[in-house]
């Protein structure tokens, strides 16, 4: 069965009726967390909202004033998940989120065009594709694509767009001999009804259930961004079509203007300017590390030269790393002194090191780690790790001094 969205991909609103409405749940991921929404699965007499399929994501839209959060296909039905119930038999107006729909049409038709020309020009077969939120990829059955081939392919697809090539939808019966001549990666197991063919006139005929433009000129433009290594000796071709190219150009220009302001150079000199900055940063980091090492030695020597130094040494520095702390511990005689060192933000995350006699360190190390909400490990008189919060550092230090006092008593 073909839905109204497949018969007329440009229809934005449609009057239909509710066939069924049943309680349901929708599992989705929001900001990396899995959530389960309670709602209703609604089946309509027909729909302009495309259910996901053929590599194309589903549409969004409204049934009346109720937002549609997901559309899936179950056999010959499109199932709409909504948060509020709808009365069976009532007449409803269905509206599609046109910006999302037209974007999917541009990317999907763009994929068909690129796939067809990559095959005819270079013999590179498409094995899969992904319509992403920001960019789309086509998996080609080849280990590499040369830069010259990529440029030639981009020029060819955009020439077809400028030629205003029509795109037709054909419905064929499964036993029609013409079905054998079209590209296909197979039909779903639960497919029913006629076979839907997307025919880019004189370019490609492909079995597909998705929504497509009526003419290649509606793609506006296609930009091939490049390739990435895929799986099993294949290549992923990255592309943008239509409005995504315009948005990409707008974002790139905005970034360029920001870099001009930050780097105080023209766009053609940005790479050189950033390279120069990186080299300067590396030199400064090297100099800073050397100064920290010298500071660590001086801190340790200053403690050792203090006649009233005691047997507990505690220090916190905002700047530093594990090497900085270990240099201090190495310079101080930890067989007699308990050394507690931390680096990082005073009330934020950081690193810690406890060094001293093996017995006290083994006993106190895990307790210090717990106070600092961190994780650590150690042996041979050293216990160090990462702290999630140094806010209770004073409490940890008090614990060490209390333990030392109890040992002297």
C-alpha positions as a Markdown table, in Angstrom:
| # | Residue | x | y | z |
|---|---|---|---|---|
| 1 | Unk | 0.0 | 0.0 | 0.0 |
| 2 | Unk | 1.2 | 3.5 | -0.8 |
| 3 | Unk | 0.4 | 6.3 | 1.6 |
| 4 | Unk | -0.7 | 9.8 | 0.5 |
| 5 | Unk | 2.8 | 11.0 | 1.4 |
| 6 | Unk | 4.2 | 8.6 | -1.2 |
| 7 | Unk | 1.6 | 9.5 | -3.8 |
| 8 | Unk | 2.2 | 13.2 | -3.4 |
| 9 | Unk | 5.4 | 14.0 | -1.6 |
| 10 | Unk | 4.7 | 17.8 | -1.8 |
| 11 | Unk | 1.3 | 17.6 | 0.1 |
| 12 | Unk | 1.7 | 19.4 | 3.4 |
| 13 | Unk | -1.8 | 18.9 | 4.9 |
| 14 | Unk | -4.4 | 16.2 | 4.5 |
| 15 | Unk | -7.9 | 15.4 | 5.8 |
| 16 | Unk | -8.4 | 11.8 | 7.0 |
| 17 | Unk | -10.0 | 9.9 | 9.8 |
| 18 | Unk | -8.9 | 7.9 | 12.9 |
| 19 | Unk | -9.1 | 4.1 | 12.5 |
| 20 | Unk | -7.7 | 3.1 | 15.9 |
| 21 | Unk | -6.1 | 4.5 | 19.0 |
| 22 | Unk | -4.4 | 2.2 | 21.6 |
| 23 | Unk | -2.3 | 2.9 | 24.7 |
| 24 | Unk | 1.5 | 2.5 | 23.9 |
| 25 | Unk | 5.0 | 3.4 | 25.0 |
| 26 | Unk | 7.8 | 5.0 | 23.1 |
| 27 | Unk | 11.4 | 4.4 | 24.0 |
| 28 | Unk | 13.8 | 7.2 | 23.1 |
| 29 | Unk | 17.1 | 8.6 | 24.0 |
| 30 | Unk | 17.3 | 12.2 | 25.3 |
| 31 | Unk | 20.7 | 13.8 | 26.0 |
| 32 | Unk | 22.3 | 10.3 | 26.2 |
| 33 | Unk | 19.7 | 9.0 | 28.6 |
| 34 | Unk | 17.1 | 6.4 | 27.7 |
| 35 | Unk | 13.5 | 7.4 | 28.5 |
| 36 | Unk | 10.1 | 5.7 | 28.1 |
| 37 | Unk | 7.2 | 7.9 | 27.1 |
| 38 | Unk | 3.6 | 6.8 | 27.7 |
| 39 | Unk | 1.1 | 7.7 | 24.9 |
| 40 | Unk | -1.0 | 6.2 | 22.2 |
| 41 | Unk | -0.5 | 4.5 | 18.8 |
| 42 | Unk | -2.8 | 6.0 | 16.2 |
| 43 | Unk | -3.6 | 4.4 | 12.8 |
| 44 | Unk | -5.3 | 6.7 | 10.3 |
| 45 | Unk | -7.3 | 5.9 | 7.1 |
| 46 | Unk | -4.3 | 7.5 | 5.2 |
| 47 | Unk | -1.5 | 9.8 | 6.1 |
| 48 | Unk | 0.9 | 12.5 | 4.8 |
| 49 | Unk | 3.4 | 11.6 | 7.5 |
| 50 | Unk | 6.1 | 9.2 | 6.2 |
| 51 | Unk | 7.0 | 6.2 | 8.4 |
| 52 | Unk | 10.7 | 5.5 | 8.6 |
| 53 | Unk | 12.0 | 3.2 | 5.9 |
| 54 | Unk | 14.5 | 2.9 | 3.0 |
| 55 | Unk | 17.2 | 4.6 | 5.1 |
| 56 | Unk | 15.0 | 7.7 | 5.5 |
| 57 | Unk | 13.9 | 8.9 | 9.0 |
| 58 | Unk | 10.2 | 9.3 | 9.7 |
| 59 | Unk | 8.3 | 12.6 | 9.5 |
| 60 | Unk | 7.1 | 14.8 | 12.3 |
| 61 | Unk | 3.9 | 16.8 | 12.3 |
| 62 | Unk | 0.5 | 17.3 | 13.9 |
| 63 | Unk | -2.8 | 15.4 | 14.0 |
| 64 | Unk | -5.2 | 18.2 | 14.7 |
| 65 | Unk | -3.2 | 20.0 | 17.4 |
| 66 | Unk | -1.6 | 16.9 | 18.8 |
| 67 | Unk | 2.2 | 16.5 | 18.0 |
| 68 | Unk | 3.3 | 13.3 | 16.3 |
| 69 | Unk | 6.5 | 12.1 | 18.0 |
| 70 | Unk | 7.2 | 9.0 | 15.9 |
| 71 | Unk | 5.8 | 7.3 | 12.8 |
| 72 | Unk | 6.6 | 3.7 | 12.0 |
| 73 | Unk | 5.3 | 1.1 | 9.5 |
| 74 | Unk | 3.6 | -2.1 | 10.6 |
| 75 | Unk | 2.6 | -4.1 | 7.6 |
| 76 | Unk | 0.4 | -1.9 | 5.4 |
| 77 | Unk | -0.3 | 0.6 | 8.2 |
| 78 | Unk | 1.5 | 3.7 | 9.4 |
| 79 | Unk | 1.5 | 3.9 | 13.2 |
| 80 | Unk | 1.6 | 7.4 | 14.7 |
| 81 | Unk | 2.8 | 7.8 | 18.3 |
| 82 | Unk | 1.1 | 10.7 | 20.1 |
| 83 | Unk | 0.9 | 11.8 | 23.7 |
| 84 | Unk | -2.9 | 12.4 | 23.8 |
| 85 | Unk | -5.7 | 10.0 | 22.8 |
| 86 | Unk | -7.8 | 10.6 | 19.6 |
| 87 | Unk | -11.4 | 9.5 | 19.1 |
| 88 | Unk | -11.9 | 6.6 | 16.7 |
| 89 | Unk | -13.9 | 7.7 | 13.7 |
| 90 | Unk | -13.3 | 11.4 | 14.0 |
| 91 | Unk | -12.1 | 13.4 | 11.1 |
| 92 | Unk | -8.7 | 15.0 | 11.6 |
| 93 | Unk | -6.4 | 17.3 | 9.7 |
| 94 | Unk | -2.8 | 16.0 | 9.4 |
| 95 | Unk | 0.0 | 18.5 | 8.9 |
| 96 | Unk | 3.6 | 17.6 | 8.1 |
| 97 | Unk | 6.7 | 19.4 | 9.4 |
| 98 | Unk | 7.6 | 20.6 | 6.0 |
| 99 | Unk | 11.1 | 21.8 | 6.7 |
| 100 | Unk | 12.1 | 18.4 | 8.0 |
| 101 | Unk | 10.2 | 16.6 | 5.2 |
| 102 | Unk | 11.7 | 18.6 | 2.3 |
| 103 | Unk | 15.2 | 18.2 | 3.8 |
| 104 | Unk | 14.8 | 14.5 | 3.8 |
| 105 | Unk | 13.5 | 14.6 | 0.2 |
| 106 | Unk | 16.6 | 16.5 | -0.9 |
| 107 | Unk | 19.0 | 14.2 | 0.9 |
| 108 | Unk | 17.3 | 11.0 | -0.3 |
| 109 | Unk | 17.0 | 12.0 | -3.9 |
| 110 | Unk | 20.5 | 13.3 | -3.7 |
| 111 | Unk | 21.7 | 9.9 | -2.5 |
| 112 | Unk | 19.9 | 8.2 | -5.5 |
| 113 | Unk | 21.6 | 10.5 | -7.9 |
| 114 | Unk | 25.1 | 10.2 | -6.4 |
| 115 | Unk | 24.7 | 6.4 | -6.1 |
| 116 | Unk | 23.7 | 6.1 | -9.8 |
| 117 | Unk | 26.5 | 8.2 | -11.2 |
| 118 | Unk | 29.2 | 6.7 | -8.9 |
| 119 | Unk | 28.2 | 3.3 | -10.4 |
| 120 | Unk | 28.0 | 4.4 | -14.0 |
| 121 | Unk | 31.1 | 6.5 | -13.9 |
| 122 | Unk | 33.4 | 4.4 | -11.8 |
| 123 | Unk | 31.7 | 1.1 | -11.1 |
| 124 | Unk | 31.4 | 1.9 | -7.4 |
| 125 | Unk | 28.4 | 0.1 | -5.9 |
| 126 | Unk | 26.4 | 1.5 | -3.0 |
| 127 | Unk | 26.0 | -1.0 | -0.1 |
| 128 | Unk | 24.2 | 1.2 | 2.4 |
| 129 | Unk | 23.6 | 4.9 | 3.3 |
| 130 | Unk | 22.7 | 7.0 | 6.3 |
| 131 | Unk | 20.6 | 10.2 | 6.4 |
| 132 | Unk | 22.2 | 12.0 | 9.3 |
| 133 | Unk | 20.9 | 15.1 | 11.1 |
| 134 | Unk | 23.7 | 17.3 | 9.8 |
| 135 | Unk | 25.3 | 15.3 | 7.0 |
| 136 | Unk | 24.7 | 12.1 | 5.1 |
| 137 | Unk | 27.0 | 9.2 | 4.1 |
| 138 | Unk | 26.9 | 6.7 | 1.3 |
| 139 | Unk | 28.9 | 3.5 | 1.8 |
| 140 | Unk | 30.7 | 2.6 | -1.5 |
| 141 | Unk | 32.1 | -0.9 | -2.2 |
| 142 | Unk | 35.6 | 0.4 | -2.9 |
| 143 | Unk | 38.7 | 0.8 | -0.7 |
| 144 | Unk | 39.4 | 4.3 | -1.9 |
| 145 | Unk | 38.2 | 7.2 | -4.1 |
| 146 | Unk | 40.7 | 9.5 | -5.7 |
| 147 | Unk | 40.3 | 13.3 | -5.2 |
| 148 | Unk | 40.0 | 13.8 | -9.0 |
| 149 | Unk | 37.2 | 11.2 | -9.1 |
| 150 | Unk | 35.4 | 13.0 | -6.2 |
| 151 | Unk | 35.6 | 16.3 | -8.1 |
| 152 | Unk | 34.4 | 14.7 | -11.4 |
| 153 | Unk | 31.5 | 13.1 | -9.6 |
| 154 | Unk | 30.4 | 16.3 | -7.9 |
| 155 | Unk | 30.5 | 18.2 | -11.2 |
| 156 | Unk | 28.4 | 15.4 | -12.8 |
| 157 | Unk | 25.7 | 15.4 | -10.2 |
| 158 | Unk | 25.4 | 19.2 | -10.2 |
| 159 | Unk | 25.2 | 19.2 | -14.0 |
| 160 | Unk | 22.2 | 16.8 | -13.8 |
| 161 | Unk | 20.6 | 19.2 | -11.3 |
| 162 | Unk | 21.1 | 22.2 | -13.6 |
| 163 | Unk | 19.6 | 20.1 | -16.5 |
| 164 | Unk | 16.2 | 20.0 | -14.7 |
| 165 | Unk | 15.9 | 16.2 | -15.0 |
| 166 | Unk | 12.3 | 15.0 | -14.0 |
| 167 | Unk | 11.9 | 12.3 | -11.3 |
| 168 | Unk | 8.9 | 10.0 | -11.7 |
| 169 | Unk | 7.2 | 7.5 | -9.3 |
| 170 | Unk | 6.1 | 4.2 | -10.9 |
| 171 | Unk | 4.0 | 1.5 | -9.3 |
| 172 | Unk | 4.7 | -2.0 | -10.7 |
| 173 | Unk | 3.3 | -5.4 | -9.8 |
| 174 | Unk | 5.8 | -7.9 | -8.4 |
| 175 | Unk | 5.7 | -10.1 | -11.5 |
| 176 | Unk | 6.2 | -7.2 | -13.9 |
| 177 | Unk | 9.4 | -7.9 | -16.0 |
| 178 | Unk | 10.4 | -4.3 | -15.6 |
| 179 | Unk | 11.1 | -4.9 | -11.9 |
| 180 | Unk | 14.2 | -7.0 | -12.8 |
| 181 | Unk | 15.8 | -4.0 | -14.5 |
| 182 | Unk | 15.8 | -1.6 | -11.5 |
| 183 | Unk | 18.3 | -1.3 | -8.7 |
| 184 | Unk | 17.2 | -2.9 | -5.4 |
| 185 | Unk | 18.6 | -4.1 | -2.1 |
| 186 | Unk | 15.6 | -6.3 | -1.5 |
| 187 | Unk | 12.1 | -5.9 | -0.1 |
| 188 | Unk | 11.0 | -6.0 | 3.6 |
| 189 | Unk | 9.6 | -9.4 | 4.7 |
| 190 | Unk | 6.2 | -7.9 | 5.4 |
| 191 | Unk | 5.9 | -6.0 | 2.1 |
| 192 | Unk | 2.5 | -6.0 | 0.5 |
| 193 | Unk | 1.1 | -4.4 | -2.6 |
| 194 | Unk | 2.7 | -3.0 | -5.7 |
| 195 | Unk | 6.5 | -2.2 | -6.1 |
| 196 | Unk | 7.3 | 1.5 | -5.9 |
| 197 | Unk | 10.0 | 2.7 | -8.3 |
| 198 | Unk | 11.8 | 6.1 | -8.2 |
| 199 | Unk | 12.8 | 6.8 | -11.8 |
| 200 | Unk | 15.3 | 9.7 | -12.4 |
| 201 | Unk | 14.7 | 10.1 | -16.1 |
| 202 | Unk | 17.6 | 8.7 | -18.2 |
| 203 | Unk | 19.8 | 8.3 | -15.1 |
| 204 | Unk | 18.4 | 5.7 | -12.7 |
| 205 | Unk | 15.5 | 3.5 | -11.7 |
| 206 | Unk | 15.5 | 2.3 | -8.1 |
| 207 | Unk | 13.1 | 0.4 | -5.9 |
| 208 | Unk | 12.3 | 2.8 | -2.9 |
| 209 | Unk | 9.6 | 3.6 | -0.5 |
| 210 | Unk | 10.9 | 7.1 | 0.5 |
| 211 | Unk | 9.8 | 10.6 | -0.3 |
| 212 | Unk | 11.6 | 12.3 | -3.2 |
| 213 | Unk | 11.7 | 15.6 | -5.2 |
| 214 | Unk | 9.7 | 15.7 | -8.5 |
| 215 | Unk | 12.7 | 17.3 | -10.4 |
| 216 | Unk | 16.4 | 17.2 | -9.8 |
| 217 | Unk | 16.4 | 21.0 | -9.9 |
| 218 | Unk | 14.7 | 21.0 | -6.5 |
| 219 | Unk | 17.9 | 19.6 | -5.1 |
| 220 | Unk | 19.4 | 23.1 | -5.7 |
| 221 | Unk | 23.0 | 21.9 | -5.3 |
| 222 | Unk | 25.0 | 18.9 | -3.9 |
| 223 | Unk | 28.4 | 19.2 | -2.1 |
| 224 | Unk | 30.6 | 16.2 | -1.7 |
| 225 | Unk | 32.6 | 17.0 | 1.5 |
| 226 | Unk | 35.0 | 14.1 | 1.2 |
| 227 | Unk | 35.4 | 10.4 | 2.3 |
| 228 | Unk | 36.1 | 8.5 | 5.4 |
| 229 | Unk | 37.4 | 4.9 | 5.8 |
| 230 | Unk | 34.4 | 2.6 | 6.2 |
| 231 | Unk | 34.2 | -1.0 | 7.4 |
| 232 | Unk | 35.3 | -4.1 | 5.6 |
| 233 | Unk | 37.5 | -2.3 | 3.0 |
| 234 | Unk | 34.8 | 0.2 | 2.0 |
| 235 | Unk | 34.6 | 4.0 | 1.8 |
| 236 | Unk | 32.0 | 6.4 | 3.3 |
| 237 | Unk | 31.2 | 9.3 | 0.9 |
| 238 | Unk | 30.0 | 12.3 | 2.9 |
| 239 | Unk | 27.6 | 14.7 | 1.2 |
| 240 | Unk | 25.2 | 17.6 | 1.7 |
| 241 | Unk | 22.2 | 18.4 | -0.6 |
| 242 | Unk | 20.0 | 21.5 | -1.0 |
| 243 | Unk | 19.3 | 23.7 | 2.0 |
| 244 | Unk | 22.0 | 21.9 | 4.0 |
| 245 | Unk | 24.6 | 23.3 | 1.6 |
| 246 | Unk | 23.3 | 26.8 | 2.2 |
| 247 | Unk | 23.3 | 26.3 | 6.0 |
| 248 | Unk | 26.9 | 24.9 | 5.8 |
| 249 | Unk | 28.1 | 27.9 | 3.8 |
| 250 | Unk | 26.4 | 30.3 | 6.3 |
| 251 | Unk | 28.0 | 28.5 | 9.3 |
| 252 | Unk | 31.4 | 28.4 | 7.6 |
| 253 | Unk | 31.3 | 32.1 | 6.8 |
| 254 | Unk | 30.3 | 32.9 | 10.4 |
| 255 | Unk | 33.2 | 30.8 | 11.7 |
| 256 | Unk | 35.5 | 32.5 | 9.2 |
| 257 | Unk | 34.5 | 36.0 | 10.4 |
| 258 | Unk | 35.1 | 34.9 | 14.0 |
| 259 | Unk | 38.5 | 33.6 | 13.2 |
| 260 | Unk | 39.4 | 36.9 | 11.4 |
| 261 | Unk | 38.5 | 38.7 | 14.6 |
| 262 | Unk | 40.4 | 36.3 | 16.8 |
| 263 | Unk | 43.5 | 35.8 | 14.7 |
| 264 | Unk | 43.7 | 39.3 | 13.2 |
| 265 | Unk | 44.5 | 37.8 | 9.8 |
| 266 | Unk | 42.6 | 37.3 | 6.6 |
| 267 | Unk | 40.9 | 33.9 | 5.8 |
| 268 | Unk | 43.8 | 32.8 | 3.5 |
| 269 | Unk | 46.2 | 33.1 | 6.4 |
| 270 | Unk | 44.2 | 31.3 | 9.1 |
| 271 | Unk | 46.0 | 27.9 | 8.8 |
| 272 | Unk | 49.4 | 29.6 | 9.0 |
| 273 | Unk | 48.3 | 31.6 | 12.0 |
| 274 | Unk | 46.9 | 28.6 | 13.9 |
| 275 | Unk | 50.0 | 26.6 | 13.1 |
| 276 | Unk | 52.2 | 29.4 | 14.5 |
| 277 | Unk | 50.0 | 29.6 | 17.6 |
| 278 | Unk | 50.2 | 25.9 | 18.2 |
| 279 | Unk | 54.0 | 26.0 | 18.0 |
| 280 | Unk | 54.0 | 28.9 | 20.5 |
| 281 | Unk | 51.7 | 27.0 | 22.9 |
| 282 | Unk | 53.9 | 23.9 | 22.7 |
| 283 | Unk | 57.0 | 26.0 | 23.5 |
| 284 | Unk | 55.2 | 27.7 | 26.4 |
| 285 | Unk | 54.0 | 24.4 | 27.8 |
| 286 | Unk | 57.6 | 23.0 | 27.6 |
| 287 | Unk | 58.9 | 26.1 | 29.4 |
| 288 | Unk | 56.1 | 25.9 | 32.0 |
| 289 | Unk | 56.8 | 22.2 | 32.6 |
| 290 | Unk | 60.5 | 23.0 | 33.2 |
| 291 | Unk | 59.6 | 25.8 | 35.6 |
| 292 | Unk | 57.3 | 23.5 | 37.5 |
| 293 | Unk | 60.0 | 20.9 | 37.9 |
| 294 | Unk | 62.4 | 23.5 | 39.3 |
| 295 | Unk | 59.7 | 24.8 | 41.6 |
| 296 | Unk | 59.0 | 21.2 | 42.9 |
| 297 | Unk | 62.7 | 20.8 | 43.8 |
| 298 | Unk | 62.8 | 24.2 | 45.5 |
| 299 | Unk | 59.6 | 23.5 | 47.5 |
| 300 | Unk | 61.0 | 20.2 | 48.7 |
| 301 | Unk | 64.4 | 21.7 | 49.6 |
| 302 | Unk | 62.7 | 24.6 | 51.5 |
| 303 | Unk | 60.7 | 22.1 | 53.6 |
| 304 | Unk | 63.8 | 20.0 | 54.4 |
| 305 | Unk | 65.8 | 23.1 | 55.4 |
| 306 | Unk | 63.1 | 24.2 | 57.8 |
| 307 | Unk | 64.2 | 23.2 | 61.4 |
| 308 | Unk | 60.5 | 23.3 | 62.5 |
| 309 | Unk | 59.2 | 21.3 | 59.6 |
| 310 | Unk | 57.5 | 18.4 | 61.5 |
| 311 | Unk | 56.7 | 15.1 | 60.0 |
| 312 | Unk | 53.6 | 16.0 | 57.9 |
| 313 | Unk | 54.0 | 18.1 | 54.7 |
| 314 | Unk | 50.8 | 19.3 | 52.9 |
| 315 | Unk | 50.7 | 21.4 | 49.7 |
| 316 | Unk | 48.0 | 22.4 | 47.1 |
| 317 | Unk | 48.8 | 24.0 | 43.8 |
| 318 | Unk | 46.4 | 25.0 | 41.1 |
| 319 | Unk | 49.0 | 24.3 | 38.4 |
| 320 | Unk | 50.8 | 21.0 | 38.3 |
| 321 | Unk | 50.6 | 17.3 | 37.4 |
| 322 | Unk | 51.6 | 13.9 | 38.7 |
| 323 | Unk | 55.2 | 14.5 | 37.8 |
| 324 | Unk | 55.2 | 17.7 | 39.8 |
| 325 | Unk | 53.9 | 15.9 | 42.9 |
| 326 | Unk | 56.2 | 12.9 | 42.5 |
| 327 | Unk | 59.3 | 15.2 | 42.2 |
| 328 | Unk | 58.4 | 16.8 | 45.5 |
| 329 | Unk | 57.8 | 13.4 | 47.1 |
| 330 | Unk | 61.1 | 12.0 | 45.8 |
| 331 | Unk | 63.0 | 15.0 | 47.2 |
| 332 | Unk | 61.5 | 14.6 | 50.6 |
| 333 | Unk | 62.5 | 11.7 | 52.8 |
| 334 | Unk | 59.1 | 9.9 | 52.9 |
| 335 | Unk | 60.4 | 7.2 | 55.2 |
| 336 | Unk | 60.0 | 9.7 | 58.0 |
| 337 | Unk | 57.5 | 12.3 | 56.6 |
| 338 | Unk | 53.9 | 11.9 | 55.5 |
| 339 | Unk | 53.5 | 14.0 | 52.3 |
| 340 | Unk | 50.0 | 15.0 | 51.1 |
| 341 | Unk | 49.9 | 16.8 | 47.7 |
| 342 | Unk | 47.0 | 18.0 | 45.5 |
| 343 | Unk | 46.8 | 19.9 | 42.2 |
| 344 | Unk | 43.8 | 21.4 | 40.4 |
| 345 | Unk | 40.9 | 23.8 | 41.2 |
| 346 | Unk | 40.4 | 24.4 | 44.9 |
| 347 | Unk | 36.9 | 23.1 | 44.9 |
| 348 | Unk | 36.9 | 21.3 | 41.6 |
| 349 | Unk | 38.4 | 18.1 | 40.2 |
| 350 | Unk | 42.2 | 17.4 | 40.5 |
| 351 | Unk | 44.9 | 15.0 | 41.3 |
| 352 | Unk | 46.2 | 13.8 | 44.7 |
| 353 | Unk | 49.3 | 12.0 | 46.0 |
| 354 | Unk | 49.9 | 10.6 | 49.5 |
| 355 | Unk | 53.5 | 9.4 | 50.2 |
| 356 | Unk | 55.2 | 8.2 | 53.3 |
| 357 | Unk | 55.8 | 5.1 | 55.5 |
| 358 | Unk | 54.1 | 2.1 | 53.8 |
| 359 | Unk | 51.8 | 1.3 | 56.8 |
| 360 | Unk | 50.1 | 4.7 | 57.2 |
| 361 | Unk | 49.9 | 5.3 | 53.4 |
| 362 | Unk | 48.2 | 1.9 | 52.9 |
| 363 | Unk | 45.7 | 2.6 | 55.7 |
| 364 | Unk | 45.0 | 6.3 | 54.9 |
| 365 | Unk | 45.2 | 6.3 | 51.1 |
| 366 | Unk | 41.7 | 4.8 | 50.5 |
| 367 | Unk | 40.2 | 7.1 | 53.2 |
| 368 | Unk | 41.7 | 10.2 | 51.5 |
| 369 | Unk | 40.4 | 9.0 | 48.2 |
| 370 | Unk | 36.9 | 8.6 | 49.6 |
| 371 | Unk | 37.0 | 12.1 | 51.2 |
| 372 | Unk | 38.0 | 13.6 | 47.8 |
| 373 | Unk | 35.3 | 11.6 | 46.0 |
| 374 | Unk | 38.0 | 10.1 | 43.8 |
| 375 | Unk | 39.7 | 6.9 | 42.8 |
| 376 | Unk | 43.3 | 5.8 | 43.5 |
| 377 | Unk | 45.7 | 3.0 | 44.0 |
| 378 | Unk | 49.2 | 2.6 | 45.3 |
| 379 | Unk | 52.0 | 0.5 | 46.7 |
| 380 | Unk | 55.4 | 0.8 | 48.3 |
| 381 | Unk | 54.5 | 4.0 | 50.3 |
| 382 | Unk | 52.7 | 5.8 | 47.4 |
| 383 | Unk | 49.0 | 6.2 | 46.9 |
| 384 | Unk | 47.7 | 8.5 | 44.1 |
| 385 | Unk | 44.7 | 9.1 | 42.0 |
| 386 | Unk | 42.1 | 11.4 | 40.6 |
| 387 | Unk | 39.8 | 13.5 | 42.8 |
| 388 | Unk | 36.4 | 14.5 | 41.6 |
| 389 | Unk | 36.3 | 17.3 | 44.2 |
| 390 | Unk | 39.0 | 19.0 | 46.3 |
| 391 | Unk | 36.5 | 21.0 | 48.3 |
| 392 | Unk | 37.1 | 18.7 | 51.4 |
| 393 | Unk | 40.9 | 18.9 | 51.2 |
| 394 | Unk | 41.2 | 20.5 | 54.6 |
| 395 | Unk | 39.3 | 17.6 | 56.1 |
| 396 | Unk | 41.6 | 15.1 | 54.5 |
| 397 | Unk | 44.7 | 17.0 | 55.8 |
| 398 | Unk | 43.2 | 17.1 | 59.3 |
| 399 | Unk | 42.8 | 13.3 | 59.1 |
| 400 | Unk | 46.5 | 12.9 | 58.3 |
| 401 | Unk | 47.6 | 15.2 | 61.1 |
| 402 | Unk | 45.3 | 13.5 | 63.6 |
| 403 | Unk | 46.6 | 10.1 | 62.6 |
| 404 | Unk | 50.2 | 11.3 | 63.0 |
| 405 | Unk | 49.5 | 12.9 | 66.4 |
| 406 | Unk | 47.9 | 9.6 | 67.6 |
| 407 | Unk | 51.0 | 7.7 | 66.5 |
| 408 | Unk | 53.3 | 10.0 | 68.5 |
| 409 | Unk | 51.2 | 9.9 | 71.6 |
